């Protein structure tokens, strides 16, 4: 979450629990098959919960009330202090909403232990979900299967899907993760797959490079967990995809170029080249970020030198052809 000053905070919803690994009855006749079935169902429930919160909260103004702090054990005998909070959209506690849909359950608190200020409402929501057989209390919860085409073992599958994804044209997608300003991981609902997308026709600085972290922060702020449109235009040797990304009908590469977080990295016959060039020229003239030291006169002189060198080479080749005749 981000406050009015732009500071990011991570909070955890108070007094609710969401399973990450399905439990299997030791007496199950086919334990492995039962485990896979229950895990697929659990993934489906968790995905529904995540989508619900994403659509409900992303871009919205919420009220966050810290209920308690707790040290949570991590690996390597380390601990992390986490803030647990009640998050309200208007007057609704979203934790109560999740439990009411059967996507989470009430945490068990010991007597005197701090808890959500709406803990009684959470308990009542769990009872309603049980009676109505919603979410995890359903007899037949929907299973969820998604292909992560970014995994190394799925390279062959990613390459096999490339022609189909390219023919599909624009596809709705949800941005899941940002690696750099111009490289993201997206979920494509129509094909139930996740893939890594490098934005075509541009090159953005990597993390740790000058303006790389600033560009990444901009991309995160603009498109993280947002509904976008993509189209696939090419694929690299590792099976990762190259393509375009639109946010609210605007080509995102243009946004990055206009703010000086990327440079054009494509020939002039590339689709949308005129829009990309206009955006880059604006960033240059304003000396934005990667163009902060841009010198127009020096660039023109360098361009003239390359043109003269190219013309000289062409004349040399022409003379050689005439001599050979």
Secondary structure, 3 states (H helix, E strand, C coil): CECCCCCECCCEECCEECCCCCCCCCCCCCHHHHHHHHHHHHHHHHHHHHHHHHHHHCCCCCEEEEEEEEEEECCCCCEEEEEEEEEEECCEEHHHHHHHCCCCEECCCCCCCCCCCCHHHHHHHHHHHHHHCCHHHCCCCCCCCCEECCCHHHHHHHHHHHHHHHHCCCEEEEEEEEEECCEEEEEEHHHCEEEEEEECCEECCCCCCCCHHHHHHHHHHHHCCCEEEEEEEEECCCCCEEEEEEECCEEHHHHHHHCCCCEECCCCCCCCHHHHHHHHHHHHHCCCHHHCCCCHHHHHHHHHHHHHHHHHHHHHHHHHHHHHC
